[in-house]
């Protein structure tokens, strides 16, 4: 897997597109336009995009949107999605009551 290293390349100015209001990350309500704008603002890795916009940090942990985000970033940079390193993925989590961890009897 390659890496996008050369940050000196000019990807051109951000030009709004008609579908920029399309919701890509439903958990964090991140739109395609926000992702495209972040790339033009200098966030070129999946980890940077994730930290800046919180895409992929919701309940599904990117299980729904990570491929879409990667495709948008790659398209804006003019590279193959395979050239972008994936962001760290985590399993989907839900809050659990402490009594479950303590093996206490749970009321039905």
LOSE-303245 format. One record per residue (C-alpha): residue in three letters; x, y, z. Coordinates in steps of 0.25 Angstrom, whole numbers. Last residue first. Layout:
% LOSE-303245
ala_X_Y_Z
...
END
This chain:
% LOSE-303245
unk_-140_-34_136
unk_-132_-30_148
unk_-117_-33_146
unk_-110_-42_156
unk_-96_-37_159
unk_-85_-41_150
unk_-77_-28_153
unk_-75_-25_139
unk_-91_-26_137
unk_-92_-17_150
unk_-84_-6_143
unk_-95_-4_132
unk_-91_-5_118
unk_-89_6_108
unk_-89_1_93
unk_-77_-1_85
unk_-74_-4_70
unk_-60_-10_68
unk_-49_0_66
unk_-42_4_53
unk_-29_12_51
unk_-30_20_39
unk_-27_14_26
unk_-14_18_18
unk_-17_24_5
unk_-11_19_-8
unk_-21_8_-9
unk_-32_19_-11
unk_-24_23_-24
unk_-19_37_-25
unk_-25_50_-31
unk_-25_57_-17
unk_-40_60_-18
unk_-43_46_-23
unk_-35_40_-12
unk_-42_48_-1
unk_-55_44_-7
unk_-52_30_-8
unk_-47_29_6
unk_-59_36_12
unk_-68_26_4
unk_-60_14_9
unk_-60_19_23
unk_-75_22_24
unk_-83_10_29
unk_-73_2_37
unk_-66_15_41
unk_-67_13_56
unk_-82_9_56
unk_-86_18_68
unk_-78_30_63
unk_-64_32_61
unk_-64_29_46
unk_-64_44_42
unk_-60_52_54
unk_-58_64_45
unk_-43_68_49
unk_-39_55_56
unk_-45_46_45
unk_-40_54_33
unk_-26_54_39
unk_-26_39_41
unk_-31_37_27
unk_-19_45_22
unk_-19_58_13
unk_-24_68_23
unk_-19_81_16
unk_-30_91_15
unk_-34_85_2
unk_-35_71_8
unk_-44_78_19
unk_-53_84_8
unk_-55_71_1
unk_-59_64_14
unk_-68_76_18
unk_-75_76_4
unk_-77_61_5
unk_-85_63_18
unk_-82_59_32
unk_-94_56_41
unk_-86_49_52
unk_-93_35_52
unk_-98_38_38
unk_-84_39_31
unk_-86_42_17
unk_-98_52_17
unk_-100_58_3
unk_-99_74_4
unk_-87_74_-5
unk_-96_68_-17
unk_-96_81_-25
unk_-81_83_-24
unk_-73_94_-17
unk_-60_97_-24
unk_-48_96_-14
unk_-36_102_-21
unk_-25_93_-28
unk_-19_80_-23
unk_-5_87_-24
unk_6_77_-20
unk_15_81_-8
unk_9_71_1
unk_17_60_-5
unk_15_48_4
unk_2_40_0
unk_6_26_4
unk_6_13_-4
unk_0_0_0
END
